[in-house]
Amino acid sequence: MLDPRVLDNHELDAELAVLKRGRDASMDEGAQGAELAEADALIEKFEAEIRHRHEQPQGD
């Protein structure tokens, strides 16, 4: 499983987009419930990491 904490910002955004597209494609193919739970949990981890990074003060 991917760990969002080890990715650079541009990699984090790109991987999040890939995860969301994959989840959406799975939904289009009829995936439900538990089949989507893992993807949703991983997406939430990525979104939480992005929020965390935006809340941190920028060092110059």
C-alpha positions in Angstrom: 0.0 0.0 0.0 1.2 3.5 -0.8 2.3 5.7 2.1 1.4 9.3 1.3 3.9 10.6 3.9 6.9 9.5 1.8 5.8 11.3 -1.4 6.8 14.7 -2.6 3.9 17.2 -3.0 3.7 16.8 -6.8 3.7 13.0 -6.4 1.1 13.1 -3.7 -1.3 15.1 -5.9 -0.7 12.9 -8.9 -1.2 9.6 -7.0 -4.4 11.0 -5.4 -5.8 11.7 -8.9 -4.9 8.2 -10.0 -6.6 6.7 -7.0 -9.7 8.7 -7.5 -9.9 7.8 -11.2 -9.4 4.1 -10.3 -12.1 4.2 -7.7 -14.5 5.9 -10.1 -13.8 3.4 -12.8 -14.5 0.6 -10.3 -17.8 2.2 -9.4 -18.7 2.4 -13.1 -18.0 -1.3 -13.4 -20.3 -2.1 -10.5 -18.0 -2.3 -7.5 -19.7 -1.6 -4.2 -19.2 -1.6 -0.4 -16.2 -3.5 0.7 -14.7 -3.4 -2.8 -14.5 0.3 -2.5 -13.7 0.6 1.2 -9.9 0.1 0.7 -9.7 2.7 -2.0 -11.7 5.2 0.0 -9.5 4.6 3.0 -6.4 5.2 1.0 -7.8 8.3 -0.7 -8.7 9.7 2.8 -5.1 9.1 3.9 -3.8 11.1 0.9 -6.3 13.9 1.4 -5.4 14.1 5.1 -1.7 14.3 4.3 -2.4 17.1 1.8 -4.4 19.0 4.4 -1.6 18.5 7.0 1.0 19.8 4.6 -1.1 22.9 3.8 -1.5 23.7 7.5 2.2 23.6 8.2 4.0 26.9 8.0 6.3 27.3 5.0 10.0 27.6 5.7 12.1 30.0 3.7 
